[in-house]
């Protein structure tokens, strides 16, 4: 099992939600209007100097095959995003249990 965090510019939130639907993932926790800066990216702080904000999703995935398909779909979506700093990020962490 894995816990997955998906971080994207809020502009791409709809694309991420479409990917979840495509993979029949209808369970997640979503944070909107999240400020931050990734490694090698421009800050998204919601200010005049650094406009834009992020969306973060947390998903507990028990089925590794779903994770593989989601990973492939995110890579495909990222290939269509022109600016590397705007690409969708996905972080995977081992998940020991769900209570």
C-alpha positions as CSV (number, residue, x, y, z in Angstrom):
1,X,0.0,0.0,0.0
2,X,1.1,3.6,-0.7
3,X,0.0,7.0,0.2
4,X,0.3,9.3,-2.7
5,X,0.5,13.1,-2.7
6,X,-0.2,14.9,-5.9
7,X,0.8,18.5,-6.1
8,X,-0.1,20.7,-9.1
9,X,-0.6,24.3,-10.1
10,X,-4.3,25.1,-9.5
11,X,-4.7,25.6,-13.2
12,X,-4.2,21.9,-13.7
13,X,-6.5,20.7,-10.9
14,X,-9.2,19.8,-13.4
15,X,-6.8,17.6,-15.3
16,X,-5.7,15.8,-12.2
17,X,-9.4,15.2,-11.2
18,X,-10.0,13.8,-14.7
19,X,-7.0,11.4,-14.3
20,X,-8.5,10.2,-11.0
21,X,-11.8,9.6,-12.6
22,X,-10.2,7.8,-15.5
23,X,-8.5,5.4,-13.0
24,X,-11.7,5.0,-11.0
25,X,-10.2,6.7,-7.9
26,X,-13.1,8.4,-6.1
27,X,-11.4,8.7,-2.8
28,X,-9.0,11.4,-1.8
29,X,-8.4,14.4,0.5
30,X,-7.9,17.7,-1.3
31,X,-6.4,20.9,-0.2
32,X,-6.9,24.0,-2.3
33,X,-5.1,27.3,-2.4
34,X,-1.9,25.9,-1.1
35,X,1.2,28.1,-1.2
36,X,4.6,26.6,-1.9
37,X,7.7,26.3,-4.0
38,X,9.1,23.1,-5.5
39,X,12.7,22.2,-6.2
40,X,13.7,24.2,-9.4
41,X,10.2,25.8,-9.8
42,X,8.9,29.3,-9.4
43,X,7.1,30.0,-6.1
44,X,3.3,29.8,-6.1
45,X,2.4,32.1,-3.1
46,X,-0.8,33.8,-4.2
47,X,0.9,37.2,-4.1
48,X,1.4,39.9,-6.7
49,X,5.1,39.0,-7.0
50,X,4.5,35.2,-7.0
51,X,0.9,34.7,-8.3
52,X,-0.8,31.3,-8.5
53,X,-1.4,28.7,-5.9
54,X,-1.3,24.9,-5.8
55,X,-3.8,22.1,-5.2
56,X,-2.7,19.0,-3.2
57,X,-4.4,15.6,-3.1
58,X,-3.7,12.8,-0.7
59,X,-4.7,9.3,-1.8
60,X,-4.4,6.0,0.0
61,X,-3.9,3.4,-2.7
62,X,-4.1,-0.3,-1.8
63,X,-4.0,-1.7,-5.3
64,X,-0.5,-1.3,-6.9
65,X,-1.9,-1.8,-10.4
66,X,-4.0,1.4,-9.9
67,X,-0.9,3.2,-8.9
68,X,0.9,2.1,-12.0
69,X,-1.8,3.3,-14.3
70,X,-2.1,6.6,-12.4
71,X,1.7,7.1,-12.7
72,X,1.6,6.5,-16.4
73,X,-1.3,8.9,-16.9
74,X,0.5,11.6,-15.0
75,X,3.6,11.2,-17.1
76,X,1.5,11.5,-20.2
77,X,-0.2,14.6,-18.9
78,X,3.2,16.1,-18.0
79,X,4.4,15.6,-21.5
80,X,1.7,18.0,-22.7
81,X,2.7,20.7,-20.1
82,X,5.1,23.1,-21.8
83,X,6.8,24.6,-18.7
84,X,8.7,22.0,-16.7
85,X,8.1,23.9,-13.5
86,X,4.3,23.6,-14.0
87,X,4.3,19.8,-14.3
88,X,2.2,17.7,-12.0
89,X,4.2,16.2,-9.1
90,X,3.4,12.9,-7.5
91,X,5.1,11.7,-4.3
92,X,4.7,8.1,-3.0
93,X,5.2,7.0,0.6
94,X,4.8,3.5,2.1
95,X,1.5,3.0,3.9
96,X,1.4,0.5,6.7
97,X,-2.3,0.5,7.6
98,X,-5.6,2.3,7.2
99,X,-7.7,2.5,10.3
